[in-house]
Amino acid sequence: MKDIKVEDITEAVKQLCIDANYNIPLDVKEKIEEAASCEPWPMAKEILDHILENIKIAREESMPACQDTGMTCVFVELGQDVHIVGGLLEDAINEGVRLGYNKGYLRKSVVKDPLNRINTKDNTPAIIYYHIVEGDQLKITVAPKGFGSENMSQIKMLKPSDGIEGVKDFVLQVVREAGPNPCPPIVVGIGIGGTFDRAANLAKKALLRPLSEDHPDGFYKGLEADLLEEINKLGIGPQGFGGKTTALKVSVEVFPTHIAGLPVAVNINCHVTRHKSVIL
């Protein structure tokens, strides 16, 4: 059994909130550089170059890469041999978010009630996903999610008879309807299977996968490639001004489902696909 103090968790989450907003992952930056180098439409290339300059300034000047510093999504992989000492894990995470968003001068975007709309003024509570795993480690991933892209996400309960073509049609419909709103080039997370809620969770989890990694199953690797090609044929382009770079990556996650169901969720992320992890 390994003891982990809540103070250490709070400190880790605080720093992750700042780092995730200031420092865009290297794999995302490299994908944008790759897109800029082969983008034939001059305006699209210029926009991609501006995005890269923005990423550079944010990193060097220690400031958010995007003014929407998101609702804080936290993915927790908790080893079953870990003992949290000194308080509740959830409280420790939320305290880390509160401290991180204050110290990092990050915009507070969370309202306490979805209808009364009173700001919590510290970006809490976080959205926390727990996964119990083997071992004595605690892995925490902070993924701030801006709502320009979140608002463009959709879920649909397809019929099994809709099959792979139904899945493709739905994904393309979602991206087409999103248009320029999620600040393309986008990253598209797709969850297939499970239940209504599990499909959405899978789609969001898919956004954490490095852009250099494909699905390990050849069938779904092919589906990711096909969808990326079709999405980029839509011609939406960077910031919606046209071009061949509408999406940087499509990532699919799947889970067993009921014989009568085919849930599909599409969670869109903007080009500022932020996430940082730490293992305690």
C-alpha positions in Angstrom: 0.0 0.0 0.0 1.3 3.4 -1.0 0.3 6.6 0.8 -0.2 9.8 -1.2 -0.9 13.0 0.6 -3.8 15.2 -0.5 -1.4 18.2 -0.4 0.8 16.6 -3.1 -2.3 15.9 -5.3 -3.4 19.5 -4.9 0.0 20.9 -5.9 0.2 18.6 -8.9 -3.2 19.6 -10.2 -2.4 23.3 -9.7 0.7 23.0 -11.8 -1.0 20.8 -14.4 -3.8 23.5 -14.9 -1.2 26.1 -15.6 1.1 24.0 -17.8 -1.8 22.6 -19.9 -3.0 26.1 -20.7 0.4 27.6 -21.4 2.1 24.7 -23.2 0.4 23.1 -26.1 1.5 19.4 -26.5 4.4 18.9 -28.8 2.5 16.3 -31.0 -0.2 18.9 -31.6 2.4 21.6 -32.6 4.1 19.1 -34.9 0.9 18.2 -36.7 0.1 21.9 -37.3 3.6 22.4 -38.6 3.1 19.4 -40.9 -0.2 20.8 -42.1 1.3 24.2 -42.8 4.1 22.8 -44.8 1.7 21.1 -47.3 -1.2 23.5 -47.3 -1.7 24.8 -50.9 -4.2 27.5 -50.0 -2.2 30.7 -49.1 -4.7 32.0 -46.6 -4.9 28.6 -44.8 -1.1 28.4 -44.6 -1.0 31.9 -43.2 -3.5 31.1 -40.5 -1.6 27.9 -39.5 1.6 30.0 -39.3 -0.2 32.5 -37.0 -1.4 29.6 -34.8 2.2 28.3 -34.5 3.3 31.8 -33.6 0.6 32.0 -30.9 1.7 28.6 -29.5 5.3 29.9 -29.4 4.4 33.2 -27.7 2.2 31.4 -25.1 5.1 29.0 -24.2 7.8 31.7 -24.1 5.7 34.4 -22.3 3.9 32.0 -19.9 0.4 32.9 -20.9 -2.7 30.9 -22.0 -2.6 29.8 -25.7 -6.4 30.5 -25.8 -8.5 33.0 -23.8 -11.0 30.2 -23.2 -9.1 28.3 -20.5 -11.9 25.8 -20.4 -13.8 23.7 -17.9 -11.3 21.5 -16.2 -11.6 17.9 -17.1 -9.5 15.6 -14.9 -8.8 11.9 -15.7 -7.7 9.9 -12.7 -6.1 6.5 -13.0 -6.0 5.3 -9.3 -4.0 2.3 -8.5 -5.9 -0.1 -6.2 -2.9 -0.2 -3.8 -2.9 3.6 -3.3 -4.1 5.1 0.0 -5.1 8.8 -0.1 -4.0 10.5 3.1 -5.3 13.6 4.7 -8.7 14.2 3.0 -10.8 13.4 0.0 -9.3 12.9 -3.4 -12.1 15.0 -5.1 -11.5 17.9 -2.7 -7.8 17.8 -3.3 -8.3 17.9 -7.1 -10.8 20.8 -6.9 -8.5 22.7 -4.6 -5.7 22.3 -7.1 -7.9 23.7 -9.9 -8.9 26.6 -7.7 -5.2 27.5 -6.9 -4.0 26.8 -10.5 -6.6 29.0 -12.2 -5.8 31.8 -9.7 -2.1 31.6 -9.8 -2.0 31.2 -13.6 -4.4 34.1 -14.2 -6.6 31.7 -16.2 -10.1 32.7 -17.1 -12.8 31.4 -14.7 -15.6 30.0 -16.9 -17.7 27.8 -14.6 -21.1 28.7 -13.4 -22.6 27.1 -10.2 -26.0 26.4 -11.7 -26.6 25.8 -15.4 -29.8 28.0 -15.4 -29.0 30.7 -12.7 -25.6 31.3 -14.2 -23.7 32.5 -11.2 -19.9 32.2 -11.7 -18.1 30.1 -9.1 -15.1 32.5 -9.6 -12.4 29.8 -9.3 -13.3 27.4 -12.2 -14.4 24.7 -9.9 -15.9 22.1 -9.7 -13.8 20.1 -12.1 -15.3 17.3 -14.2 -13.5 14.2 -12.8 -13.4 10.7 -14.4 -12.1 7.9 -12.2 -10.6 4.6 -13.4 -9.3 2.0 -10.9 -6.2 0.3 -12.2 -3.6 -2.1 -10.9 -0.6 -0.9 -8.9 0.4 1.7 -6.4 0.5 4.8 -8.6 -1.8 7.7 -9.2 -1.9 9.2 -12.7 -3.7 12.5 -13.1 -4.4 14.1 -16.5 -5.8 17.6 -16.7 -7.5 18.5 -20.0 -9.1 22.0 -20.1 -12.0 21.9 -22.5 -13.1 25.1 -24.1 -16.8 25.3 -25.1 -16.4 26.7 -28.6 -15.6 23.1 -29.5 -17.5 21.4 -26.7 -20.8 23.0 -27.9 -20.2 21.5 -31.4 -20.1 17.9 -30.0 -23.0 15.5 -30.5 -24.2 12.0 -29.6 -26.6 9.8 -31.4 -28.1 6.4 -30.7 -27.8 4.7 -34.0 -29.5 1.4 -34.9 -27.2 -1.6 -35.4 -28.4 -1.8 -39.0 -26.9 1.7 -39.6 -23.5 0.0 -39.5 -20.2 1.6 -40.3 -21.7 3.9 -43.0 -24.2 5.2 -40.5 -21.3 6.0 -38.2 -19.3 7.8 -40.9 -22.4 9.8 -42.0 -23.1 11.0 -38.5 -19.4 12.0 -37.9 -19.3 14.0 -41.1 -22.7 15.6 -40.4 -21.4 16.8 -37.0 -18.2 18.3 -38.4 -20.1 19.9 -41.3 -22.6 21.5 -38.9 -19.8 22.6 -36.7 -18.1 24.5 -39.5 -15.7 27.2 -38.3 -17.2 27.4 -34.8 -14.7 25.1 -33.0 -11.7 27.0 -34.3 -10.3 24.4 -36.8 -8.1 22.7 -37.5 -9.8 20.4 -35.1 -9.1 17.1 -33.4 -12.1 14.7 -33.5 -12.7 12.2 -30.7 -15.2 9.5 -31.4 -16.7 7.0 -28.9 -18.5 4.0 -30.3 -20.4 1.5 -28.1 -21.3 1.1 -24.5 -24.3 3.1 -23.3 -25.4 6.7 -23.9 -23.0 8.1 -21.3 -20.1 5.7 -21.9 -20.0 6.6 -25.6 -19.5 10.3 -24.6 -16.8 9.4 -22.1 -15.0 7.3 -24.8 -15.1 10.3 -27.2 -13.6 12.6 -24.7 -11.0 10.1 -23.7 -10.0 9.6 -27.4 -8.9 13.3 -27.4 -6.1 12.4 -24.9 -4.4 10.0 -27.3 -1.2 11.4 -28.9 -1.9 12.6 -32.5 1.0 10.4 -33.7 -0.8 7.2 -32.4 -3.4 5.3 -34.4 -5.9 2.8 -33.0 -4.1 -0.5 -32.3 -6.9 -2.4 -34.1 -6.4 -2.3 -37.9 -10.1 -2.0 -38.6 -10.5 1.1 -36.5 -7.1 2.5 -37.6 -8.6 2.3 -41.1 -11.8 4.0 -40.0 -9.8 6.9 -38.4 -7.9 7.4 -41.6 -11.0 7.3 -43.8 -12.8 9.8 -41.6 -9.8 12.1 -41.5 -9.7 12.1 -45.3 -13.4 12.7 -45.7 -13.4 15.5 -43.1 -10.5 17.3 -44.8 -12.4 17.1 -48.1 -15.1 19.3 -46.6 -12.9 22.3 -47.3 -13.8 24.1 -44.1 -10.1 24.7 -43.4 -8.2 26.6 -40.7 -10.6 29.0 -38.9 -13.2 28.2 -41.6 -11.4 30.1 -44.4 -11.0 27.1 -46.7 -8.2 24.7 -47.4 -7.3 21.1 -46.9 -6.7 21.2 -43.2 -10.0 21.0 -41.4 -8.9 18.3 -38.9 -5.5 17.2 -37.6 -6.5 13.8 -36.3 -9.5 11.5 -35.8 -9.2 9.2 -32.8 -11.7 6.4 -32.1 -12.4 4.5 -28.9 -14.8 1.6 -28.7 -16.5 -0.5 -26.0 -18.9 -3.5 -26.1 -22.5 -2.6 -26.4 -26.1 -4.0 -26.3 -27.4 -6.2 -29.2 -30.0 -3.5 -29.9 -27.7 -0.4 -29.8 -25.0 1.5 -31.6 -24.2 4.6 -29.6 -21.9 7.1 -31.3 -20.5 10.2 -29.7 -18.4 12.9 -31.4 -16.4 15.2 -29.2 -14.7 17.9 -31.1 -11.6 19.7 -29.8 -10.1 22.9 -31.3 -6.5 23.1 -32.5 -5.5 24.0 -28.9 -5.9 20.4 -27.8 -4.6 20.8 -24.2 -3.7 18.0 -21.8 -0.9 17.4 -19.3 -0.3 14.4 -17.0 1.6 13.5 -13.9 2.2 10.3 -12.1 2.5 10.3 -8.3 
